[in-house]
Amino acid sequence: MRKHTVLLAAVAALVPASFVAARPQAATSVAAPSVADQFTYTRVMVPMHDGAKMETVIIAPKGAKTKLPILFQRTPYGVPGGLPTQVPANWKPLVADGYIFVFQSMRGRFGSDGKFTLSTSVKTTPNEATDAYDAIDWLVKNVPNNNGKVGMWGVSYPGFAAAVALAKPHPALKAVSPQAAWIDYWLSDDLHRNGALRLSYATEWVSSLQVDKTQNKELSLDGMTDAYDWYLKMGPVENIDKTIFKGAAPMFTSLLDHPNHDAFYTDQNWQTSLGKTTVPTLNVAGFWDQEDPWGSWQIYAQQTKNDPDHLAQIVAGPWNHGGWQGKGSTLGAIPIGTESGTEFQTQVQAPFFAYWLHGKGARPDFTARMFQSGSNVWKTYAAWPPAGAKPTDLYFHADGSLSFTAPAAGEGCRDYVSDPANPVPFRKRPMSRTYATPDWRLWESDDQRFVDHRPDVLSYVSAPLDNDVTVTGAIAAKLMASTSGTDSDFVVKLIDVLPDNYVDTSTTNWGLGDYAKTLNGYQWPIAMDVRRGRFLASDTKPQALVPDKVIAWDVPLRDHDHVFKKGHRIMVQVQSTWFPVIDRNPQTFVPNIMRAKASDFVKATQRVCSGSKIVLPVM
């Protein structure tokens, strides 16, 4: 994040969004009115119990006639450098209710004391939970005109910082909204997917946080115009640490030293410290969140295990990372039909904090509320996953078709050659650096036709649907597959193929390039993920695969709420590389895959066989 001006710095921190959402583009989304005469700006250093002081900014309404609650956000991305000239659009419903807004740089970032470790552990002190406790304790005792009630909120890292405060909640903490939070660096979210390294994002995100304390410094990629080329040129992952970071990014080195799901990761899974749910919690997730799609669901699931007062809630929708804090009228090229983000801000987020911090309005009474994609309507569920969803098998066939009919006896396999030297790109080339353009933010909803012609991508597609198919709950792929290597990855994508006549092209006056922008035949990915073969039997003690032996590969595809509309087709794509968002599997088993050598990378023949299927929770 480049902070070109005080305005940008303020807007970036005021908008409760991630590093990506806080980039310069976000400044264009703010709207009138001026705040110069409405708020005071105060910068203080807040002491922690160990003596360290945290850089903190307090933005308080002028002339408040009653004492106000505090809305508190802790962030590693920097606090406002001054008041913005305009109220951010997604901030307006909260301003209307009245809050004292507080922003704090996390330990070891920008003006705060200490060392920033990127750790999520709560087993040693001080940690992010104790820092949140200490900060809240100071705020309620020292901020003028507060009513003794504090809410925490944030997206991405600030979302984690809000969530982890629940591990040691201060008595004044009365409401928390962890949005795109995370719980486990190995299983999913920022740094891995089921143990497979998120190479480009891990490299560039960790670099931005650890190379320089005083800024969110981007990796240059040596000025190359295509990130795909840069990562391929770097070769094995270890080369990045040796030639680029050279010890300046300790977390990246730790990822190489801990390739398996060992105590380095499990000790940081702070979610296990959650006991009885005592603080009202609004968990928020995006079904197309390209960074943290998983953690908020797991926090919610953990909370509901001991939630006698029904204080845990979950909201999700057709949003990318932090997309619910924008208008939410589109998901990349896909129209949503309404401003789902604005509706979340006004109908869900603001009433949640108003009730628990102001005592205004009715108590939010839903358990799960989803903006269902495909139908583009809000749905409310008494529980998540909801009752009534029936696991339904959607089978792969050897002729490339996909149907709800099981394959006939004797159906064979389809195969392809996976070459680590020519990996399948995860988005269109040339690829920008992760944060350089808007492309990263929306790649999970991109049209997948850019790879469906490759010989190392298998596509399976259904006939046009006779009726709507509503999928609500956890989706999973179950492959019966083999590799000629001793290790391998399989990537599975579930895709909604829009009809070829989705847009009437017969009467359009085409401009240059317009035809290619239509949604006719658009391959809209609904769920995508990767499974690494070495971890099929154990994620702590990886095992080599037996060459050419067909075995079961379970590929979890997370929770969704989507309607495949009548006339659409359902597609599944299967591939073995997804580069450079996922590091390349050498396809040769080595003890530490993170330190594989160039000579370990070999071609492998992959087979996908009869019995492979997607399990859909059909309502």
DAMOTA-V267907 format. One record per helix or strand. SS is the DSSP state (~ for helix, > for strand). FROM is the first residue (numbers start at 1). LEN is the number of residues. Records with the same first field share a line. If there is no record, write none. Layout:
BEGIN
SS=FROM-LEN ; FROM-LEN
END
This chain:
BEGIN
~=6-9 ; 24-6 ; 89-9 ; 128-15 ; 157-12 ; 199-12 ; 221-3 ; 227-8 ; 238-8 ; 250-8 ; 263-4 ; 270-4 ; 295-10 ; 323-3 ; 340-19 ; 420-3 ; 438-8 ; 448-3 ; 515-3 ; 533-3 ; 593-3 ; 598-3
>=39-9 ; 53-9 ; 68-8 ; 100-6 ; 146-10 ; 173-7 ; 192-2 ; 196-2 ; 280-7 ; 312-6 ; 330-2 ; 334-2 ; 368-6 ; 377-5 ; 390-7 ; 401-3 ; 414-5 ; 425-1 ; 447-1 ; 458-4 ; 469-15 ; 489-9 ; 523-10 ; 551-14 ; 569-7 ; 579-1 ; 604-5 ; 613-6
END
